[in-house]
Each structure stands twice: as C-alpha cells, then as structure tokens.
Amino acid sequence: MTRHYINSNIKTESQSRIFWLFSDSWVLAKRSIRHITRNLDQLFSVALFPIMFFLLFRYVFGGAIDTGSISYVNFLVAGIFVQMLAFGANYTTMNLAIDLQRGIVNRFKSLPISRSALLIGHVGADLVRNMITGLIVIGVSFLVGFQPAAGVIDWVLIFVLAALFSLAISWISAVMGLIVKSIEAAQWTGFIVIFPLTFVSSAFVPTETMPYALRLFAENQPLTHVIEAIRSWLVGAPVGDSGWLAFAWCLGIIIVTVPIATWLFKRQTLR
Amino acid sequence: MSNEIKKNISDRLTSDSISVENAVSVKGLRKSFKNVTVLKGIDFNIQKGTVLALLGPNGAGKTTTVHILSTLLLPDSGTIKINNFDVVKEVDKVRSVIGLTGQYAALDEYLTGRENLQMIGRLYRLSHKDIDRRTDELLELFDLVHASKRAVKTYSGGMRRRLDLAVSLIASPPILFLDEPTTGLDPQSRLIMWNIIKQLVSSGTTVLLTTQDMDEADHLANKIIVMNGGKIIAEGTSEELKLHVGSERLEITVINDNDFELATKIIQEENLRTDKATRKLSFATKGGVHQLKQVLSQLEDANIEVENISFHSPTLDDVFLTLTGHLTNAEDKGEDNKVVLS
C-alpha cells in the first residue's frame, strides 16, 4: 500500500556554489533562530540579564560611582548594551559545542553542503538574538531614566557598530566553541574570556581610578573603544579616536577569526 | 574447519557476484586511530538492491566501517566505491547517493518533526516542491503525522528512530547505511523498523546495516559478515553460517546446580556451550540418536538427573561462539576477547 512511495524520483536543484553557500547558511541560521524562541533558557537570559544588570548597577552600585559631568544612568547604558552583546555571543560557543558533541554534526557532514554554512548559521542567529537583546537593553534603559541625546545618524552608527561588534565577538566565540572538548567547558570558557573583557573596561566605571597596569589594558582594549563610541553617540559627546578604533578592531577581529574558525571546523569535520 | 568453510562460502559468493552490479565495493580497507588498529584489511561487496549485515560485538570495527563508507572518516588504505564513486576522490557524488542513520538519532531537539525533514531536505538541495511532497509522504509512511508539529524533544525513542530514518530518506538515496538501527528500541518499535527496512529493500534500496543482534541480521540480511577485532571472520547467508555449526544442536537441562558442574566435565563435545544460571548445556550434534544415547548414558553413569532435552536449529549466537570462542556479549562480561580461530 505504502510501498510505492517509500522511494520516489527526486531531482536536486543545480545552482552555483555561492548560491548554495547562502542557501545552506540561511537554512542553518533559521534553525538556530528557531532555537531562540523554543529554548526557554535562551529566551530568559536574553530578556532577564539586561534587566538584572540595569537594576543592579543603576540602583545598587550606581550611587557610589562618580561619573563626573554625565549622570550614571546615561553613562551606564552603553556599558550594559555592549556587555549584553558580548554575553550573547557565548551562545555560538555553546551551540557549536553541542552540535559537535551530538550526532547531528554527523548528519550535516554526510550531506553535500557548504563547509562553513554551519558556522555562518550560528553566527547569524547570534546576530538576530543580539539585535533583540539590544532593543531590550535600550527599552529598559528608558524605564530607569535614560535620556539620550542621539540624532538619527548617531542611532544608525550605533546600530551598524553594534552589528559589527556582535559579528566580531561571535566569530571569536566560534573559534572557542571549536576548541573546547565538552559542552560544560563551552559554558565557562566564554565567561572566562568575556567577563574580564567587559568588567575591565569603561562599561560600568570610569577607568581613571584603576591601577596603572589595569588602566592601560582597560583603556586600550577593543570593548572600551566600542563602549566609548556608542556612549558618545548616545549622549551626544564628541567621539574622538574611539569611533574609528572601534570599527577597526571589529573588522580586524573578523578578518582574523573567520579563516581560523573555518580552518578549525574543516579540520574537525572533514574526516 | 571454520577457515575452510569460510573460504568455500566466500569463493562461491565471489564467483556468483561477478556478473551482478555492486552498489558498494570495499577492497583492502584499513584504518588506525593513533596506535590502535581498528580495521585490519576488510573486503566485501554489496549487490544492488540487497541487504548486507555487519555483525559483531562492540569494538569489532562496524561503526568505523560505516563512517568511512559514508565519507565521515578517511581510510588509511584501500579502495572503496559507492555506486562506482570513490569515497576519497568523489566525496560530493558519494554524498548525493547515500543516506545515513547513526547509532544516536541525529535530529534537532527543538525543531518539530516536519521542520527537521524540511531542513535536511533543503540541505540535500531538493526543490521546495519536492521537499513538501517528500515530507508529507514520509511523515505518513512512518506514522508521524500526529507528532509532526511537536518538537522532537517530546518524542519517544521509537519515534526518534523513525524520524531519523525518515530524514535519511528525504532525498530517496539508493544506498542506505544503518548503524545499529534498532539498538535500545522496545520489541514493538523494533518490528516497525524491520518492516520499514524490508519495504525499502523491496523498493530497490541497497542497505548496509550493522547490528549486534543475531536475530536482526537473520531477519533482514541477504548476506551476513561477521566481524571481530577489525577483521572479517566469516561471511555468507544466514543459512550458510548456521550450517557451519552443524545442522542441529542438542540442549540438555540438568536438575541440580551441583550436577551442572559435573556435567560440563563429562560431556566432551565440540562447541559445548554452557549456561550456569539456567543449568543448560548445548552442543552440535552429528551422530543423531547414537550420539544422544552415548551422552545420556554418560550422564546416567554419573547419576546426573536431566530435567529437559531438546533439539534446536543453531542461532547466530552459536555461529559466533563457534567462530570466536566466546559469546557476542563476552566483552560486557569482561571476559577474554581473543579470537581462537585465525
């Protein structure tokens, strides 16, 4: 009865290599984007982390931190915004490690798909998740008293830099996800790298009070440049060197990490 | 004796298969991981439209063989052709004609059954129209329509395996690799899988399946290859392998535990198999009534009381025991795993 269609005549589409790279990446990104709404853990952390950090720093630490001429709420928004984007990228590390440990990667490997599609899919889903996170951060910031002075061009610049930064940090996370040997390791590796980077920066406090060595690091690391650039645009202050340095760092990171991640992935999965 | 028969069987199969087209051909396959040699020279062919079972205990090299044939691993040496495509040089062509169902369901837990099928369909580069048609067909065929809109994480073990196999079939591959397709399934789910596999074969699909289950190989395979320690130790049809052990086995159950020990010493037959827990002894019979009479009088002389005597045709367990000197699950019991005949 059912015998006639257990196998059927199927033709595969023939398209160019580049078409399939985009198509495969999109199919796999769609998969990871669906995870965002179906995995409650992800949904919770995307929404709850920004709220928790805002409340904590605005009302618990904020009163004791002197940010000079700028109010602490206005100072804080850029810090939390960038920190949340960095936290979000840890999902690339986690989800890649999970895919590699479980059987599904064998399925992908036995398909005639483009090699980097799985990486692009995860990074792409990270970008979507981070856009949602970014909107939540800005939304919550208004509730706790943020008063932006940014114009349309400033908002566009913020959006573009945020997207570029999200991609940069996701590709770093992809490299980490390909190096770690277990899912548990993936969980904490991200934080070992991202925690110091976000806290030893100008995210929550001005760097002037830090000891010299720490201050040297804090003032010259990429996250500080991204935070300073976004903060300046948000509050309408002059950007200085931070603007082009932020873009340069992000592009530089992407240029270096994409080939490394692709190479690691090929080495791990190409038999 | 075993080697002789193995040779006879394989000679015959080779001469038969010369005129028939092979879907899979493996010659001199070797593979090592670091210092461990996993495959020590494997040769076999699978005729188009037939089922070959790789049978053996854990660590025999079955999964490694499947992974090499399905382009997940590179061989150290050997020539492997799938539909005449070389697995090393023509990877994409090989991938477009094979389907793989691994030991663990390779599904996305958060996607629904339908979404899993659609995702893999697109990655196989089918047109959207074909994907929709195929998805509907397979969901119906595998009795998953009712669950098609639920996330896979809510599925039972049997449903996952069915979906996993359905996903492998989305592009209707002419050659299918099934790595222990029924391990861990309840008897009913196992029967469903068997029926699906039989349907696939009757529709022309070539299947390579690995199993630790004698019964499964017996039911599904046209040809069985027994593997142990990275080598093929026997091959033939189920009947040929059974013949190997003698046409029938005599099974004796003694009444007392004490008598059991004594009986194992008294009965000096070839391929004697003993099971202390059930107090059963069995061996291949050749002499018919004469041999039966002889054994019974030996037991009587020693005052051993017999509870039950029966003849049965040999199972593949018996074949394995004869070939390797230990039961297939010997590894789990921590017993010596060495091959007696080689």
Boltz contact constraints between the chains, C-beta under 6 A:
constraints:
  - contact:
      token1: [A, 2]
      token2: [B, 141]
      max_distance: 6.0
  - contact:
      token1: [A, 3]
      token2: [B, 199]
      max_distance: 6.0
  - contact:
      token1: [A, 5]
      token2: [B, 137]
      max_distance: 6.0
  - contact:
      token1: [A, 6]
      token2: [B, 199]
      max_distance: 6.0
  - contact:
      token1: [A, 6]
      token2: [B, 200]
      max_distance: 6.0
  - contact:
      token1: [A, 6]
      token2: [B, 203]
      max_distance: 6.0
  - contact:
      token1: [A, 7]
      token2: [B, 172]
      max_distance: 6.0
  - contact:
      token1: [A, 7]
      token2: [B, 203]
      max_distance: 6.0
  - contact:
      token1: [A, 8]
      token2: [B, 172]
      max_distance: 6.0
  - contact:
      token1: [A, 10]
      token2: [B, 130]
      max_distance: 6.0
  - contact:
      token1: [A, 10]
      token2: [B, 171]
      max_distance: 6.0
  - contact:
      token1: [A, 10]
      token2: [B, 172]
      max_distance: 6.0
  - contact:
      token1: [A, 12]
      token2: [B, 125]
      max_distance: 6.0
  - contact:
      token1: [A, 13]
      token2: [B, 125]
      max_distance: 6.0
  - contact:
      token1: [A, 13]
      token2: [B, 127]
      max_distance: 6.0
  - contact:
      token1: [A, 27]
      token2: [B, 119]
      max_distance: 6.0
  - contact:
      token1: [A, 27]
      token2: [B, 122]
      max_distance: 6.0
  - contact:
      token1: [A, 27]
      token2: [B, 123]
      max_distance: 6.0
  - contact:
      token1: [A, 31]
      token2: [B, 119]
      max_distance: 6.0
  - contact:
      token1: [A, 35]
      token2: [B, 110]
      max_distance: 6.0
  - contact:
      token1: [A, 38]
      token2: [B, 110]
      max_distance: 6.0
  - contact:
      token1: [A, 39]
      token2: [B, 110]
      max_distance: 6.0
  - contact:
      token1: [A, 103]
      token2: [B, 102]
      max_distance: 6.0
  - contact:
      token1: [A, 103]
      token2: [B, 104]
      max_distance: 6.0
  - contact:
      token1: [A, 103]
      token2: [B, 106]
      max_distance: 6.0
  - contact:
      token1: [A, 104]
      token2: [B, 106]
      max_distance: 6.0
  - contact:
      token1: [A, 106]
      token2: [B, 72]
      max_distance: 6.0
  - contact:
      token1: [A, 106]
      token2: [B, 102]
      max_distance: 6.0
  - contact:
      token1: [A, 106]
      token2: [B, 106]
      max_distance: 6.0
  - contact:
      token1: [A, 107]
      token2: [B, 106]
      max_distance: 6.0
  - contact:
      token1: [A, 109]
      token2: [B, 72]
      max_distance: 6.0
  - contact:
      token1: [A, 110]
      token2: [B, 70]
      max_distance: 6.0
  - contact:
      token1: [A, 110]
      token2: [B, 100]
      max_distance: 6.0
  - contact:
      token1: [A, 111]
      token2: [B, 123]
      max_distance: 6.0
  - contact:
      token1: [A, 112]
      token2: [B, 92]
      max_distance: 6.0
  - contact:
      token1: [A, 112]
      token2: [B, 95]
      max_distance: 6.0
  - contact:
      token1: [A, 112]
      token2: [B, 96]
      max_distance: 6.0
  - contact:
      token1: [A, 113]
      token2: [B, 123]
      max_distance: 6.0
  - contact:
      token1: [A, 271]
      token2: [B, 73]
      max_distance: 6.0
  - contact:
      token1: [A, 271]
      token2: [B, 74]
      max_distance: 6.0
